[in-house]
Structure formats: structure tokens, C-alpha cells
Amino acid sequence: MSGEILFDYIRVMKEVFLPLNKQRMDIILSEAALIDHAHKIPDYLIDLVNHVSELNAMMKRWETITDARHAMSFVDNNADTPKERYAAFYPSCEFPTELNRELEKKHAHLIYQKNTLLDAWNQKEKRD
């Protein structure tokens, strides 16, 4: 991977992914009381908070990177695997891939509940 690619990666992470994920984390933290999962916050939400927190800390280290050559100085060329080589650029707490799937399921269930309630309301209105 070249320094230019790493520098672009840092920019995209800072300008696109971190703001989106911070919004998600803020919603989770501010609305946690509304989560009904037998009084336990699902692991995928905790994993997102951990991922964003670690990524935010990584971003602080990246603030010193001013160009592609400097980005390459964060690469560990003596590491055995690509994951170890580029560890400074990837959080160890990975983004929870099941998050979107679970949110889609929850959203579909809420829509179903809403429609069921509306149907019941409409039936009651017709009777009255």
C-alpha cells in the first residue's frame, strides 16, 4: 500500500466514516434507556461504541500526519501480516457487521407494529 493511499484512507476515515459512526454512537448513548433487550444492551451496540472510541483515539494520533511520506512512517514493515503491518490504521475493535442487519430487523418490526395498531384503530373507527 502506498503512502498516497494511506493518506487518502485517513482523510476518508476522518471526513466520512468517523462522523457517521460518531452520530450512531451518540444516538446509542443518548437513547440507551429506550433499548428493550431484557435489560441488556446488545453486544453489537457495545461493539460500535468500542469501535468508535478506539477509532477516535487513532484519529488523534493521525493528526500529526501531514503527507503521504509521513503516513508511511506509521507502517510496521517488520510485521508478519498485513493486519499487523497496518495496525496503526485499523482499530482492533472492528465495526460490528451485524449492526445494520439488526437495525433493519428492528425497523421492520416497528413498522409491522405501527401498521397493526393503525389497522386496529381503523377497525375501531369503523365500528364507532
C-alpha positions, 0 to 999 in steps of 0.5 A, spaced: 500 500 500 502 506 498 503 512 502 498 516 497 493 511 499 494 511 506 493 518 506 487 518 502 484 512 507 485 517 513 482 523 510 476 518 508 476 515 515 476 522 518 471 526 513 466 520 512 466 514 516 468 517 523 462 522 523 457 517 521 459 512 526 460 518 531 452 520 530 450 512 531 454 512 537 451 518 540 444 516 538 446 509 542 448 513 548 443 518 548 437 513 547 440 507 551 434 507 556 429 506 550 433 499 548 428 493 550 433 487 550 431 484 557 435 489 560 441 488 556 444 492 551 446 488 545 453 486 544 453 489 537 451 496 540 457 495 545 461 493 539 460 500 535 461 504 541 468 500 542 469 501 535 468 508 535 472 510 541 478 506 539 477 509 532 477 516 535 483 515 539 487 513 532 484 519 529 488 523 534 494 520 533 493 521 525 493 528 526 500 529 526 500 526 519 501 531 514 503 527 507 503 521 504 511 520 506 509 521 513 503 516 513 508 511 511 512 512 517 506 509 521 507 502 517 510 496 521 514 493 515 517 488 520 510 485 521 508 478 519 501 480 516 498 485 513 493 486 519 499 487 523 503 491 518 497 496 518 495 496 525 496 503 526 490 504 521 485 499 523 482 499 530 482 492 533 475 493 535 472 492 528 465 495 526 460 490 528 457 487 521 451 485 524 449 492 526 445 494 520 442 487 519 439 488 526 437 495 525 433 493 519 430 487 523 428 492 528 425 497 523 421 492 520 418 490 526 416 497 528 413 498 522 409 491 522 407 494 529 405 501 527 401 498 521 397 493 526 395 498 531 393 503 525 389 497 522 386 496 529 384 503 530 381 503 523 377 497 525 375 501 531 373 507 527 369 503 523 365 500 528 364 507 532 
